[in-house]
Amino acid sequence: MSLSGGFWDRSVLDVARALIGCRLLVDGVGGIIVETEAYHAGDPASHSFVGPRPRTAAMFGPVGHAYVYRSYGLHWCMNIVGGAETAAAVLLRALEPTDGLKTMIARRGLDDPRLLCSGPGRICAALGITGAMNGLPLDMPPFALLPAEGVAEVLVGPRIGITKAAAEPWRFGMRGSRFLSRPFR
């Protein structure tokens, strides 16, 4: 069972919070989403702020699709397009690895489960996410985005790793998770 269309018909902040506890799998490899950040076209920190561009076209497309891009030319990062706002997306910051651990360990070259998916670039490396997946729907292979199995207690704080609108409390994390990219203050 994937997330229904109604899941996306709300503020991107609400979508980012609601994704905490959901499971993301890519060809059966993945885990529980434990940290996210929200962005939309009216946000100066968002890639969509300057309007549609070839690189950001997926953000202006349908909700429930992947927006995958290179960060600083080094790492793939993945957002989930969604929210009632124009060109809104949720950056995946951390997962708790649960499925395909051997594959993730081989891809990342390390065996500490806490470090496998504790950062946007680490998630993509561990799950094999590349730019070829940009714009793909998350309710069809190779992706599976599954509802949370319970209600997680969610922490809220400022986004990290950005300079514009950095104080916005648009970062969300699962309370008590040891798999966060960084602790919440």
Backbone torsions as a table, in degrees:
resi	resn	phi	psi	omega
1	MET	NA	128.4	178.3
2	SER	-102.3	176.7	179.3
3	LEU	-72.1	137.1	-177.2
4	SER	-77.5	163.6	179.6
5	GLY	-55.7	-35.4	179.0
6	GLY	-63.0	-23.3	179.1
7	PHE	-57.1	-34.3	-172.9
8	TRP	-89.0	-11.0	-173.3
9	ASP	-86.2	55.8	178.6
10	ARG	-157.6	175.3	180.0
11	SER	-54.0	144.7	177.1
12	VAL	-60.8	-29.1	175.8
13	LEU	-63.4	-41.2	177.8
14	ASP	-69.0	-37.0	176.7
15	VAL	-63.9	-46.0	-179.4
16	ALA	-59.6	-40.9	178.4
17	ARG	-68.2	-42.6	-177.1
18	ALA	-69.4	-23.4	178.0
19	LEU	-71.7	-19.3	177.6
20	ILE	-63.6	123.2	-178.8
21	GLY	99.3	-16.7	175.5
22	CYS	-71.7	160.5	179.2
23	ARG	-109.2	133.8	174.6
24	LEU	-115.6	125.9	177.0
25	LEU	-125.8	142.9	173.2
26	VAL	-125.2	111.9	-174.0
27	ASP	51.0	40.3	176.2
28	GLY	82.3	1.5	-179.2
29	VAL	-109.6	129.7	178.0
30	GLY	161.8	-148.7	-177.3
31	GLY	179.8	-159.6	-175.6
32	ILE	-90.8	129.3	177.8
33	ILE	-71.0	122.2	-178.2
34	VAL	-118.2	-7.4	-179.9
35	GLU	-155.0	134.6	-179.2
36	THR	-141.2	166.1	169.7
37	GLU	-139.1	143.0	-178.2
38	ALA	-101.2	145.1	178.0
39	TYR	-145.3	149.7	174.0
40	HIS	-151.8	170.3	-172.0
41	ALA	-61.4	-25.1	177.6
42	GLY	-85.1	2.2	-175.8
43	ASP	-100.1	118.5	-177.5
44	PRO	-62.7	-14.9	177.0
45	ALA	-87.0	-8.8	-176.3
46	SER	-82.9	144.3	174.5
47	HIS	-61.1	-25.9	-177.6
48	SER	-85.4	-3.1	-175.4
49	PHE	-58.6	-36.6	-177.3
50	VAL	-86.5	3.4	179.5
51	GLY	98.5	177.2	-177.2
52	PRO	-62.7	135.6	174.8
53	ARG	-140.0	160.5	178.3
54	PRO	-53.0	-41.4	-178.0
55	ARG	-65.2	-34.5	-172.6
56	THR	-103.5	9.5	-175.9
57	ALA	-53.5	-37.9	-178.8
58	ALA	-62.0	-31.8	179.1
59	MET	-65.8	-25.8	-179.0
60	PHE	-93.9	2.4	-178.2
61	GLY	-92.6	-160.3	-176.5
62	PRO	-69.5	151.8	176.6
63	VAL	-69.4	160.1	179.1
64	GLY	77.6	19.3	177.6
65	HIS	-118.0	163.5	-179.9
66	ALA	-87.2	139.9	167.5
67	TYR	-117.5	107.9	-176.1
68	VAL	-115.8	132.7	-178.5
69	TYR	-147.2	163.4	175.2
70	ARG	-87.1	136.0	175.4
71	SER	-103.1	119.5	-179.4
72	TYR	54.2	26.8	178.5
73	GLY	70.7	7.1	-174.6
74	LEU	-111.4	-50.0	-169.7
75	HIS	-121.1	142.4	170.8
76	TRP	-77.4	141.8	174.1
77	CYS	-129.6	148.3	-178.3
78	MET	-125.6	133.5	171.4
79	ASN	-113.3	155.2	171.6
80	ILE	-106.3	119.4	179.7
81	VAL	-71.6	126.9	-179.9
82	GLY	176.1	153.3	-179.4
83	GLY	123.1	157.8	-177.3
84	ALA	-73.8	-22.1	-179.7
85	GLU	-72.2	159.0	175.3
86	THR	-65.9	135.8	173.9
87	ALA	48.9	49.1	179.6
88	ALA	-96.3	146.5	178.9
89	ALA	-154.6	158.9	-179.1
90	VAL	-118.7	117.2	176.1
91	LEU	-73.7	130.9	173.7
92	LEU	-84.1	116.0	-177.9
93	ARG	-98.9	-31.0	-179.2
94	ALA	-161.6	147.0	175.2
95	LEU	-127.2	150.5	166.3
96	GLU	-91.2	113.1	-176.8
97	PRO	-67.8	128.4	-178.7
98	THR	-131.1	-26.4	-174.0
99	ASP	-125.4	131.0	177.6
100	GLY	74.5	37.1	-177.8
101	LEU	-56.9	-41.1	-179.5
102	LYS	-61.5	-39.9	178.4
103	THR	-65.1	-44.9	179.2
104	MET	-62.5	-42.6	179.5
105	ILE	-61.4	-42.9	179.0
106	ALA	-65.3	-42.5	-179.4
107	ARG	-66.9	-37.1	-175.9
108	ARG	-91.0	-19.4	179.9
109	GLY	70.8	27.3	175.6
110	LEU	-149.3	160.9	-175.0
111	ASP	-121.0	8.7	176.5
112	ASP	-81.3	107.7	-177.1
113	PRO	-54.4	-31.8	-179.0
114	ARG	-64.3	-29.1	-176.9
115	LEU	-95.8	-7.1	-175.9
116	LEU	-61.7	-42.8	-172.4
117	CYS	-133.0	29.1	-176.5
118	SER	-96.5	64.3	178.2
119	GLY	157.5	151.5	-176.2
120	PRO	-57.5	-44.0	178.8
121	GLY	-69.0	-35.6	179.1
122	ARG	-65.9	-38.9	177.8
123	ILE	-58.5	-50.6	-176.5
124	CYS	-64.0	-40.7	178.1
125	ALA	-63.4	-45.5	-177.3
126	ALA	-67.1	-36.6	-176.8
127	LEU	-93.5	-4.3	179.4
128	GLY	74.5	29.0	179.7
129	ILE	-82.3	129.4	178.9
130	THR	-132.8	175.2	178.3
131	GLY	-60.2	-22.7	177.9
132	ALA	-64.1	-16.9	-179.3
133	MET	-94.6	-2.0	179.4
134	ASN	-58.6	129.0	177.8
135	GLY	86.9	-5.9	-178.9
136	LEU	-73.6	147.1	177.0
137	PRO	-72.5	143.0	-177.8
138	LEU	-87.5	0.7	177.2
139	ASP	-105.5	16.3	177.9
140	MET	-137.4	152.3	178.3
141	PRO	-55.9	143.5	12.6
142	PRO	-83.3	-3.4	-175.5
143	PHE	-90.0	154.4	165.1
144	ALA	-143.9	123.4	176.4
145	LEU	-117.9	110.9	-170.2
146	LEU	-111.2	146.7	-179.9
147	PRO	-61.5	154.5	175.2
148	ALA	-64.8	150.3	179.9
149	GLU	-90.7	0.9	177.8
150	GLY	-167.1	-172.0	178.5
151	VAL	-103.8	120.6	180.0
152	ALA	-87.8	146.3	170.5
153	GLU	-80.0	125.0	-170.8
154	VAL	-109.4	130.9	172.7
155	LEU	-88.2	151.1	179.3
156	VAL	-130.2	137.1	178.3
157	GLY	-161.1	-180.0	179.1
158	PRO	-71.3	151.3	176.9
159	ARG	-67.1	159.0	-177.0
160	ILE	-124.9	156.5	176.6
161	GLY	78.0	15.4	178.7
162	ILE	-129.9	163.5	177.8
163	THR	-112.1	-30.6	179.6
164	LYS	-89.1	135.2	178.5
165	ALA	51.5	35.2	-175.9
166	ALA	-68.5	-23.2	-177.3
167	ALA	-82.0	-9.8	-179.5
168	GLU	-59.0	132.6	179.8
169	PRO	-82.0	63.6	-174.0
170	TRP	-114.4	22.4	173.6
171	ARG	-108.3	135.4	-176.8
172	PHE	-128.5	140.8	-179.6
173	GLY	-146.6	155.5	179.7
174	MET	-79.7	119.4	179.2
175	ARG	-58.7	134.2	176.7
176	GLY	84.8	-4.3	179.9
177	SER	-74.0	134.8	175.6
178	ARG	-92.1	7.2	-176.0
179	PHE	-106.0	7.1	178.7
180	LEU	-62.6	152.9	178.4
181	SER	-70.2	-36.3	175.4
182	ARG	-149.8	152.2	178.2
183	PRO	-66.5	154.8	171.9
184	PHE	-84.9	145.5	178.2
185	ARG	-74.7	NA	NA
